[in-house]
């Protein structure tokens, strides 16, 4: 199930098991159908702070974008390891 933050401020959505889902303004995330029955989440749904889309397919678009892992050196060196200690 997808839920979307409809406010203009970031939300910390309490979930069962003491977990939290952090949603930026206008962003959405996925929760289990069991979590939609959690009293704190029902309160946010009733207040209109978040919206649930039933049966939402696709991935969650949370706070940050995912990037592919970088290859190579971060420092722009020649790739040779620097030796230290006794030789």
N, C-alpha and C positions, 0 to 999 in steps of 0.2 A: 504494500500500500504506500502510495506517495502522499506526503503532506507538504504544504507550501506555506511559507511565512508571508502573511498579508500585511504586516506592519512595516513601518519605516525604520525600525531599529532591530538589531540582532536579538534573537531569542535563544534561550536555553530551555529546551523542551524536556521535562522529566519523563523518563521511561521506566518500565518495571525493572526490578533488580538493582535499583539505585543508579542506573546509567542515565546519561543525558545526551541529547542530540542538539548540537549548536547549528542554528540556521541563520544565515545572513538575510538581510531584507530582500524579499522577492525570490529567494532560493527555495529549493525543495530537497527533501530527503526521503529515504525509505524506512518504514517501520513495519513490524509484523502485524497481522490482523489482531493478535492477542494484545498488542500494545495500544490499539485504538480503544480498548475497553478500560484502560488505566484511568482512574478518576482525575488525575491532574491533567492528562491529555484531553479528556472529555470536557473539562472546564475551559481549556484554551479553544477547543473547537466551538463550544457554545458561545464564547465571547467573540468569536470571529477573528481572533488573532492568527489562527492557522486554518487551512482548508485541506480537506482530505479528498483525494481523487481515487475513487474505487477502481481496483484492477489496473492501476497504472503500470505500463510496461516501460522498459528502458532503464537507464542508470540514474542514480541520484546526482544532482548537480549541487554539491555542497559549497563550502566556503572557498576552496581553492581549485585551480585547474591542475590536472595531472599532466606531468611531463615525462617524456621518455628518459631513461637513464643515460647519463653522459658517459662517453668513452674517452679514454685518454687522460692526460695529466691536467689537473686543475690549474697548475702553476705555469704551464707553458714551457716546461723544461725540455731537455733533450730525450728524456725517457730513461736515462741511465740512473741507477740508484747511487746516491751519495754514500760514500764509505765513511765510517767513523770508528773511533777506537783504535786499538793496537793493530798494526799491519804486519 
